[in-house]
């Protein structure tokens, strides 16, 4: 049985779209991880902001999918403030036949 090609399959076949999609998805995942760690630590955005020496609006920005200015020191401070460890892994992913790329996962 053949897989039916979806609209998303056609979009993802375009290299430029795929690149932008992967970047946005990664930002979404990082923001979600920050929010999850904060919730697990039972911290409000204000409480986390105090621990990280920033503002509540900055924490809100970091948890947003639109933010892309993450740095390792920033993520480390947030992780420590939430009682967590920061781990970064590189995951091989295959976009097209015979072409392997590496994407960072945080």
C-alpha positions as CSV (number, residue, x, y, z in Angstrom):
1,X,0.0,0.0,0.0
2,X,1.4,3.4,-1.0
3,X,1.5,6.3,1.4
4,X,-0.7,9.1,0.3
5,X,1.3,12.3,-0.1
6,X,-0.1,15.1,2.1
7,X,0.1,18.9,1.7
8,X,2.6,18.9,4.5
9,X,4.7,16.2,2.7
10,X,4.9,18.6,-0.3
11,X,5.8,21.6,1.9
12,X,8.6,19.6,3.6
13,X,10.1,18.6,0.3
14,X,11.0,22.2,-0.2
15,X,14.5,22.7,1.3
16,X,13.9,26.3,2.3
17,X,10.6,25.6,4.0
18,X,12.0,22.6,5.7
19,X,14.9,24.7,7.1
20,X,12.6,27.4,8.5
21,X,10.2,24.8,9.8
22,X,13.0,23.0,11.7
23,X,14.3,26.2,13.2
24,X,10.8,27.2,14.4
25,X,10.1,23.8,15.8
26,X,13.4,23.8,17.7
27,X,12.5,27.2,19.2
28,X,9.1,25.9,20.2
29,X,10.7,22.8,21.8
30,X,13.2,24.9,23.8
31,X,10.5,27.3,25.1
32,X,8.3,24.3,26.0
33,X,11.2,22.7,27.9
34,X,11.7,26.0,29.9
35,X,8.0,26.2,30.8
36,X,7.9,22.5,31.7
37,X,11.0,22.8,34.0
38,X,9.5,25.9,35.6
39,X,6.2,24.1,36.2
40,X,7.9,21.1,37.6
41,X,9.8,23.3,40.0
42,X,6.5,24.9,40.9
43,X,7.7,28.4,40.1
44,X,5.8,31.2,38.6
45,X,7.4,33.3,35.8
46,X,8.0,36.0,38.4
47,X,9.7,33.6,40.8
48,X,11.9,32.2,38.1
49,X,12.8,35.7,36.9
50,X,14.0,36.6,40.4
51,X,16.2,33.5,40.6
52,X,17.7,34.2,37.1
53,X,18.0,37.9,37.8
54,X,15.8,39.0,34.9
55,X,12.2,40.1,34.4
56,X,8.9,38.2,34.2
57,X,8.5,39.5,30.7
58,X,11.9,38.0,29.7
59,X,10.9,34.6,31.1
60,X,7.7,34.9,29.1
61,X,9.7,35.7,26.0
62,X,12.0,32.7,26.6
63,X,9.0,30.4,26.8
64,X,7.7,31.7,23.5
65,X,8.2,30.0,20.1
66,X,9.1,33.3,18.6
67,X,12.2,33.7,20.7
68,X,15.5,32.5,19.2
69,X,18.2,34.3,21.2
70,X,19.0,31.4,23.6
71,X,22.6,31.0,24.8
72,X,24.1,28.1,26.7
73,X,24.8,30.3,29.8
74,X,21.2,31.6,29.8
75,X,19.7,28.0,29.5
76,X,22.1,26.8,32.2
77,X,21.0,29.6,34.6
78,X,17.3,28.7,33.9
79,X,18.0,25.0,34.5
80,X,19.8,25.6,37.7
81,X,17.1,28.0,39.0
82,X,14.5,25.2,38.3
83,X,16.7,22.5,40.0
84,X,17.4,20.8,36.7
85,X,20.5,20.0,34.6
86,X,20.9,21.3,31.1
87,X,21.7,18.5,28.5
88,X,22.2,19.1,24.9
89,X,22.2,16.2,22.4
90,X,22.8,16.0,18.7
91,X,20.4,13.8,16.9
92,X,21.0,12.6,13.4
93,X,18.0,13.0,11.1
94,X,17.4,12.2,7.5
95,X,15.6,14.8,5.4
96,X,16.1,13.2,2.0
97,X,17.3,10.0,0.6
98,X,21.1,9.5,1.1
99,X,21.4,12.9,2.8
100,X,22.0,13.0,6.6
101,X,21.9,16.1,8.7
102,X,22.4,16.7,12.4
103,X,20.1,18.8,14.4
104,X,20.6,19.9,18.0
105,X,18.0,19.0,20.5
106,X,17.9,20.7,23.8
